[in-house]
Amino acid sequence: MKKVLTVVLCMLLVVSFAFSAVACARRVDGVYRLSSVKLTDLFSEKVPDEIPQEIYNSFGTSTFGGSIVLNEDGTFSLYTTLYTSDGRSPEEWDQYVTGIEIDISGTYTVDGDKLTLVSDSKTYEATVADKAVTLTIDELGDKPFTFTLDEN
């Protein structure tokens, strides 16, 4: 009887360890940062019709960046912005780049590698794998962006 009890306890210990290892492996909380992307790379193969060529040409080396913060409590914040060499974009860009600056928050859920971000006004579907979140931001077209876990 003592031997059977020992075997059962060992099996329970192994099973509980396996469950906790799987649960820890799916933790996704943390700060994920978007490496800077050239502003001109945000657009598909050609300049969108609504952006005059001379404005597009003036974008130069301006970049787009941001972060996603996934908190342990199931809340998130998503922030993207435009960086120019002098820290701000010229006024003539305003009507063309306003959608680039996003600042939303809400809740998130994880199902396997599928990450769903839900704010008051929008739902974003993403994937999370290998310490990175890959997300398509509809406001910025159909190009997926990869936010990498900041381990510092």
MIDOSE-1310 file (N, C-alpha, C; in nm, 2 decimals, decimal comma, always signed):
residues 152
mkkv	+0,08/-0,12/+0,00/+0,00/+0,00/+0,00/+0,09/+0,13/+0,00; +0,19/+0,12/+0,08/+0,28/+0,24/+0,09/+0,35/+0,26/-0,05; +0,39/+0,15/-0,12/+0,45/+0,17/-0,25/+0,35/+0,23/-0,35; +0,23/+0,19/-0,35/+0,13/+0,24/-0,44/+0,11/+0,39/-0,41
ltvv	+0,10/+0,43/-0,29/+0,08/+0,57/-0,25/+0,20/+0,65/-0,29; +0,32/+0,60/-0,28/+0,44/+0,67/-0,33/+0,44/+0,69/-0,48; +0,40/+0,59/-0,55/+0,39/+0,60/-0,70/+0,28/+0,70/-0,74; +0,17/+0,70/-0,67/+0,06/+0,80/-0,70/+0,11/+0,94/-0,67
lcml	+0,17/+0,96/-0,56/+0,22/+1,09/-0,52/+0,33/+1,14/-0,62; +0,42/+1,05/-0,67/+0,52/+1,09/-0,77/+0,45/+1,13/-0,90; +0,35/+1,05/-0,94/+0,28/+1,08/-1,06/+0,21/+1,22/-1,05; +0,15/+1,25/-0,94/+0,08/+1,37/-0,92/+0,18/+1,49/-0,93
lvvs	+0,30/+1,46/-0,87/+0,40/+1,57/-0,87/+0,45/+1,59/-1,01; +0,47/+1,49/-1,09/+0,51/+1,50/-1,23/+0,41/+1,58/-1,31; +0,28/+1,54/-1,29/+0,17/+1,60/-1,37/+0,16/+1,75/-1,33; +0,17/+1,78/-1,20/+0,16/+1,92/-1,16/+0,28/+2,00/-1,21
fafs	+0,40/+1,94/-1,21/+0,51/+2,01/-1,26/+0,49/+2,04/-1,41; +0,44/+1,94/-1,49/+0,42/+1,96/-1,63/+0,32/+2,07/-1,66; +0,21/+2,08/-1,58/+0,11/+2,18/-1,60/+0,17/+2,32/-1,57; +0,25/+2,33/-1,46/+0,31/+2,46/-1,43/+0,41/+2,50/-1,53
avac	+0,49/+2,41/-1,59/+0,59/+2,44/-1,69/+0,52/+2,49/-1,81; +0,41/+2,43/-1,85/+0,33/+2,48/-1,97/+0,28/+2,61/-1,94; +0,22/+2,64/-1,83/+0,16/+2,77/-1,79/+0,27/+2,87/-1,79; +0,39/+2,85/-1,74/+0,49/+2,95/-1,74/+0,54/+2,97/-1,88
arrv	+0,55/+2,87/-1,96/+0,59/+2,89/-2,10/+0,50/+2,98/-2,18; +0,38/+3,00/-2,15/+0,28/+3,08/-2,22/+0,27/+3,22/-2,16; +0,35/+3,25/-2,07/+0,35/+3,39/-2,02/+0,40/+3,48/-2,12; +0,32/+3,58/-2,15/+0,36/+3,68/-2,26/+0,37/+3,82/-2,21
dgvy	+0,35/+3,84/-2,08/+0,36/+3,98/-2,03/+0,50/+4,04/-2,05; +0,50/+4,17/-2,07/+0,63/+4,24/-2,08/+0,61/+4,35/-2,18; +0,72/+4,42/-2,21/+0,72/+4,53/-2,30/+0,78/+4,48/-2,43; +0,71/+4,50/-2,54/+0,75/+4,46/-2,67/+0,78/+4,59/-2,75
rlss	+0,89/+4,61/-2,81/+0,93/+4,73/-2,88/+0,94/+4,71/-3,03; +0,89/+4,80/-3,10/+0,90/+4,80/-3,25/+1,03/+4,87/-3,29; +1,11/+4,80/-3,36/+1,23/+4,87/-3,41/+1,19/+4,97/-3,51; +1,27/+5,08/-3,52/+1,23/+5,19/-3,61/+1,21/+5,14/-3,75
vklt	+1,11/+5,19/-3,81/+1,08/+5,16/-3,95/+1,08/+5,29/-4,03; +1,14/+5,30/-4,15/+1,14/+5,42/-4,22/+1,00/+5,46/-4,26; +0,97/+5,58/-4,25/+0,83/+5,63/-4,28/+0,79/+5,59/-4,42; +0,88/+5,60/-4,51/+0,85/+5,56/-4,65/+0,83/+5,41/-4,67
dlfs	+0,88/+5,33/-4,58/+0,86/+5,19/-4,58/+0,72/+5,15/-4,53; +0,65/+5,24/-4,47/+0,51/+5,21/-4,42/+0,42/+5,19/-4,54; +0,45/+5,25/-4,65/+0,36/+5,24/-4,76/+0,39/+5,13/-4,85; +0,29/+5,08/-4,92/+0,31/+4,96/-5,01/+0,40/+5,00/-5,13
ekvp	+0,40/+4,93/-5,23/+0,48/+4,95/-5,35/+0,48/+5,09/-5,40; +0,37/+5,16/-5,40/+0,36/+5,29/-5,45/+0,31/+5,39/-5,35; +0,33/+5,52/-5,37/+0,29/+5,62/-5,28/+0,13/+5,62/-5,29; +0,07/+5,62/-5,17/-0,08/+5,63/-5,18/-0,13/+5,76/-5,25
deip	-0,23/+5,75/-5,32/-0,28/+5,86/-5,40/-0,31/+5,99/-5,32; -0,35/+5,97/-5,20/-0,38/+6,09/-5,12/-0,26/+6,17/-5,07; -0,14/+6,11/-5,09/-0,02/+6,18/-5,05/+0,05/+6,24/-5,17; +0,06/+6,37/-5,18/+0,13/+6,43/-5,30/+0,28/+6,38/-5,30
qeiy	+0,34/+6,36/-5,41/+0,47/+6,31/-5,43/+0,57/+6,40/-5,36; +0,56/+6,53/-5,36/+0,65/+6,62/-5,30/+0,65/+6,60/-5,15; +0,53/+6,58/-5,09/+0,52/+6,55/-4,94/+0,59/+6,42/-4,91; +0,56/+6,32/-4,99/+0,62/+6,18/-4,97/+0,77/+6,19/-4,98
nsfg	+0,82/+6,27/-5,07/+0,97/+6,28/-5,09/+1,03/+6,35/-4,97; +0,96/+6,44/-4,90/+1,01/+6,51/-4,79/+1,01/+6,43/-4,66; +0,95/+6,31/-4,66/+0,95/+6,22/-4,54/+1,10/+6,18/-4,51; +1,18/+6,17/-4,61/+1,32/+6,14/-4,59/+1,35/+6,03/-4,49
tstf	+1,43/+6,05/-4,39/+1,47/+5,95/-4,30/+1,39/+5,94/-4,17; +1,27/+6,00/-4,18/+1,18/+6,00/-4,06/+1,14/+5,85/-4,04; +1,12/+5,82/-3,91/+1,09/+5,68/-3,88/+0,97/+5,67/-3,79; +0,92/+5,55/-3,79/+0,80/+5,51/-3,71/+0,84/+5,41/-3,61
ggsi	+0,80/+5,42/-3,49/+0,83/+5,33/-3,38/+0,72/+5,32/-3,28; +0,74/+5,23/-3,18/+0,63/+5,22/-3,08/+0,66/+5,10/-2,99; +0,56/+5,07/-2,91/+0,57/+4,96/-2,81/+0,43/+4,90/-2,78; +0,43/+4,78/-2,73/+0,31/+4,72/-2,68/+0,35/+4,67/-2,54
vlne	+0,27/+4,71/-2,44/+0,30/+4,66/-2,30/+0,18/+4,57/-2,27; +0,22/+4,44/-2,24/+0,13/+4,34/-2,20/+0,15/+4,32/-2,05; +0,05/+4,36/-1,97/+0,06/+4,34/-1,82/+0,01/+4,21/-1,77; +0,06/+4,16/-1,66/+0,02/+4,03/-1,60/-0,13/+4,02/-1,58
dgtf	-0,20/+4,14/-1,55/-0,34/+4,14/-1,52/-0,43/+4,13/-1,64; -0,37/+4,11/-1,76/-0,45/+4,10/-1,88/-0,49/+4,23/-1,95; -0,42/+4,34/-1,91/-0,44/+4,47/-1,98/-0,32/+4,50/-2,06; -0,34/+4,59/-2,16/-0,23/+4,62/-2,25/-0,24/+4,77/-2,29
slyt	-0,13/+4,82/-2,34/-0,13/+4,95/-2,40/-0,04/+4,94/-2,53; -0,09/+5,01/-2,63/-0,02/+5,01/-2,76/+0,00/+5,15/-2,80; +0,13/+5,18/-2,83/+0,17/+5,32/-2,86/+0,26/+5,32/-2,99; +0,22/+5,40/-3,08/+0,31/+5,42/-3,20/+0,33/+5,57/-3,22
tlyt	+0,44/+5,61/-3,28/+0,46/+5,75/-3,30/+0,56/+5,76/-3,42; +0,57/+5,89/-3,46/+0,66/+5,93/-3,57/+0,78/+6,00/-3,52; +0,90/+5,96/-3,56/+1,02/+6,03/-3,52/+1,08/+6,10/-3,64; +1,10/+6,23/-3,63/+1,18/+6,30/-3,74/+1,31/+6,34/-3,68
sdgr	+1,40/+6,39/-3,77/+1,53/+6,42/-3,72/+1,53/+6,53/-3,62; +1,43/+6,62/-3,63/+1,42/+6,73/-3,52/+1,32/+6,70/-3,42; +1,26/+6,58/-3,42/+1,17/+6,54/-3,31/+1,02/+6,56/-3,34; +0,99/+6,64/-3,44/+0,85/+6,67/-3,47/+0,83/+6,67/-3,63
spee	+0,71/+6,64/-3,67/+0,69/+6,65/-3,81/+0,64/+6,78/-3,86; +0,68/+6,83/-3,98/+0,63/+6,96/-4,03/+0,48/+6,96/-4,04; +0,42/+7,08/-4,02/+0,28/+7,09/-4,03/+0,21/+7,04/-4,15; +0,28/+7,06/-4,27/+0,23/+7,01/-4,39/+0,21/+6,86/-4,40
wdqy	+0,27/+6,79/-4,31/+0,26/+6,64/-4,31/+0,13/+6,60/-4,23; +0,08/+6,69/-4,14/-0,02/+6,65/-4,05/-0,14/+6,57/-4,10; -0,20/+6,61/-4,21/-0,31/+6,54/-4,27/-0,27/+6,40/-4,32; -0,15/+6,38/-4,35/-0,10/+6,25/-4,41/-0,05/+6,15/-4,30
vtgi	-0,01/+6,20/-4,19/+0,06/+6,11/-4,09/-0,02/+6,10/-3,96; -0,13/+6,16/-3,95/-0,20/+6,16/-3,82/-0,24/+6,02/-3,78; -0,27/+5,93/-3,87/-0,31/+5,79/-3,83/-0,19/+5,71/-3,78; -0,07/+5,76/-3,80/+0,05/+5,69/-3,76/+0,06/+5,69/-3,61
eidi	+0,02/+5,79/-3,54/+0,03/+5,80/-3,40/-0,09/+5,74/-3,33; -0,07/+5,62/-3,27/-0,18/+5,55/-3,21/-0,14/+5,54/-3,06; -0,24/+5,56/-2,98/-0,23/+5,54/-2,83/-0,35/+5,48/-2,78; -0,36/+5,35/-2,76/-0,48/+5,28/-2,71/-0,44/+5,19/-2,60
sgty	-0,54/+5,15/-2,53/-0,52/+5,05/-2,42/-0,65/+4,97/-2,41; -0,64/+4,86/-2,34/-0,76/+4,77/-2,32/-0,71/+4,64/-2,26; -0,78/+4,53/-2,30/-0,74/+4,40/-2,25/-0,69/+4,31/-2,36; -0,63/+4,20/-2,31/-0,58/+4,10/-2,41/-0,60/+3,96/-2,36
tvdg	-0,61/+3,87/-2,46/-0,62/+3,73/-2,43/-0,52/+3,66/-2,52; -0,48/+3,54/-2,47/-0,38/+3,46/-2,55/-0,45/+3,32/-2,56; -0,45/+3,27/-2,68/-0,49/+3,13/-2,71/-0,39/+3,07/-2,80; -0,30/+2,99/-2,74/-0,19/+2,93/-2,82/-0,10/+3,04/-2,86
dklt	-0,08/+3,06/-2,99/+0,01/+3,17/-3,04/-0,07/+3,29/-3,09; -0,20/+3,28/-3,07/-0,29/+3,39/-3,11/-0,31/+3,49/-2,99; -0,28/+3,62/-3,02/-0,30/+3,72/-2,92/-0,41/+3,82/-2,97; -0,51/+3,84/-2,89/-0,62/+3,93/-2,93/-0,61/+4,05/-2,83
lvsd	-0,60/+4,17/-2,89/-0,60/+4,30/-2,82/-0,73/+4,37/-2,84; -0,80/+4,40/-2,73/-0,93/+4,46/-2,74/-0,93/+4,59/-2,67; -0,96/+4,70/-2,75/-0,97/+4,83/-2,69/-1,12/+4,87/-2,70; -1,15/+4,99/-2,65/-1,29/+5,04/-2,66/-1,34/+5,05/-2,80
skty	-1,25/+5,08/-2,90/-1,29/+5,10/-3,03/-1,25/+5,00/-3,14; -1,16/+4,91/-3,10/-1,10/+4,83/-3,20/-1,05/+4,69/-3,14; -1,05/+4,59/-3,23/-0,99/+4,46/-3,19/-0,88/+4,43/-3,29; -0,76/+4,40/-3,24/-0,65/+4,37/-3,32/-0,61/+4,22/-3,29
eatv	-0,59/+4,15/-3,40/-0,54/+4,01/-3,39/-0,39/+4,00/-3,42; -0,32/+3,93/-3,34/-0,17/+3,92/-3,36/-0,13/+3,78/-3,33; +0,00/+3,76/-3,35/+0,06/+3,63/-3,31/+0,17/+3,66/-3,21; +0,19/+3,57/-3,12/+0,30/+3,59/-3,02/+0,38/+3,46/-3,03
adka	+0,51/+3,47/-3,06/+0,60/+3,35/-3,06/+0,74/+3,40/-3,06; +0,83/+3,32/-3,00/+0,97/+3,35/-3,00/+1,00/+3,49/-2,95; +0,94/+3,53/-2,84/+0,96/+3,66/-2,77/+0,93/+3,78/-2,86; +0,83/+3,76/-2,95/+0,79/+3,87/-3,04/+0,64/+3,87/-3,07
vtlt	+0,58/+3,98/-3,09/+0,44/+4,00/-3,12/+0,44/+4,05/-3,26; +0,37/+3,98/-3,35/+0,36/+4,03/-3,49/+0,21/+4,07/-3,51; +0,20/+4,20/-3,55/+0,07/+4,26/-3,56/+0,05/+4,34/-3,68; -0,06/+4,33/-3,75/-0,10/+4,42/-3,86/-0,19/+4,53/-3,80
idel	-0,15/+4,65/-3,82/-0,23/+4,77/-3,77/-0,31/+4,82/-3,89; -0,44/+4,80/-3,90/-0,52/+4,84/-4,01/-0,50/+4,98/-4,06; -0,48/+5,07/-3,96/-0,47/+5,21/-3,99/-0,34/+5,24/-4,07; -0,25/+5,14/-4,07/-0,12/+5,16/-4,13/-0,10/+5,07/-4,25
gdkp	-0,21/+5,01/-4,30/-0,20/+4,92/-4,42/-0,20/+4,78/-4,38; -0,15/+4,70/-4,48/-0,16/+4,55/-4,46/-0,02/+4,49/-4,43; +0,08/+4,57/-4,39/+0,21/+4,52/-4,36/+0,22/+4,49/-4,21; +0,26/+4,36/-4,18/+0,27/+4,32/-4,04/+0,40/+4,39/-3,98
ftft	+0,39/+4,42/-3,85/+0,50/+4,48/-3,78/+0,53/+4,38/-3,67; +0,66/+4,37/-3,64/+0,71/+4,28/-3,53/+0,76/+4,36/-3,42; +0,70/+4,34/-3,30/+0,74/+4,41/-3,18/+0,82/+4,30/-3,10; +0,94/+4,33/-3,06/+1,03/+4,23/-2,99/+1,03/+4,26/-2,84
lden	+1,03/+4,15/-2,76/+1,03/+4,16/-2,62/+1,16/+4,23/-2,57; +1,14/+4,33/-2,49/+1,25/+4,41/-2,43/+1,29/+4,33/-2,30; +1,40/+4,27/-2,30/+1,44/+4,19/-2,19/+1,53/+4,26/-2,09; +1,54/+4,39/-2,10/+1,62/+4,47/-2,01/+1,54/+4,51/-1,89
